[in-house]
Amino acid sequence: MTTNRADPAIETIKLSRHFGRYKAVSNVSLRVPRGSVCALFGLNGSGKTTLIRLLLRHLRPTAGTIRLLGEDLGADTRAIRERVGYVAESRYLYDWMTVRETLEFTRSFHRQWDDAKAQSLVERLGLPLEQRVARLSRGHRARLCLTLALAYSPELIILDEPTSGLDVLVRREVLQNVIEEISQEGRTVLFSSHSVDEVERLADRVAIIHDGCLLRQGPIDELKSGSQPLEDILVALVGAQPAELEDAK
């Protein structure tokens, strides 16, 4: 299928996912333009991960439509699998492999894998190629997962709580530098976060989700068009106490 570059990178229409009577995601219509860095903001349990799993077809929707990179996301996702990179919050890897073996194993699944790009990421992020994954620090695991997701140059990168469990230095060194580079290349990033500081620092758009519902979306500058700080806006929208947002930073 030929896609139109004017199509958004992500578009959902009245997307819902219910688990029995529990509405994890409810009637979400999300639009993320190509080339943007969009933060999916919400407190823990707000529905961020469920929405991301729906976008990746890890879960089937109860209702609604999903389009990624201009294509309908039906039962067969092979057509766009090479065009989307994903880093899960759990950062699951095979602990018995070395970093080099992990790269070679993942390479076998991607026709668009770029050896030069992978090597550049390995060098920039300081990955120890001969070390077993089981012995990697959290920071190095995050670096490796980013390398695996970016080495085949996907058009859309989805990151689920990418800084969870990482110290401040690693957050700034790894995530900010990588996201800035991706953005400069004109690709699209969607990352979930519950950190106000992270959203303000990295994103040019924000989609605010609470209790499975999308409360607000759009450019951060528009959201902050008045004199009210972003933290105050988020407090008003999600009903959180300032201390809850502070603890999430």
Sequence and secondary structure as in RCSB ss.txt:
>XXXX:A:sequence
MTTNRADPAIETIKLSRHFGRYKAVSNVSLRVPRGSVCALFGLNGSGKTTLIRLLLRHLRPTAGTIRLLGEDLGA
DTRAIRERVGYVAESRYLYDWMTVRETLEFTRSFHRQWDDAKAQSLVERLGLPLEQRVARLSRGHRARLCLTLAL
AYSPELIILDEPTSGLDVLVRREVLQNVIEEISQEGRTVLFSSHSVDEVERLADRVAIIHDGCLLRQGPIDELKS
GSQPLEDILVALVGAQPAELEDAK
>XXXX:A:secstr
    TTS SEEEEEEEEEETTEEEEEEE  EE TT EEEEE  TTSSHHHHHHHHTTSS  SEEEEEETTEE  S
  HHHHTTEEEE TT    TTSBHHHHHHHHHTT TT  HHHHHHHHHHHT  TTSBGGG  HHHHHHHHHHHHH
TT  SEEEESSTTTT  HHHIIIIIIHHHHHHHHTT EEEEEE  HHHHHHH SEEEEEETTEEEEEEEHHHHT 
SSS HHHHHHHHH   HHHHHHH 
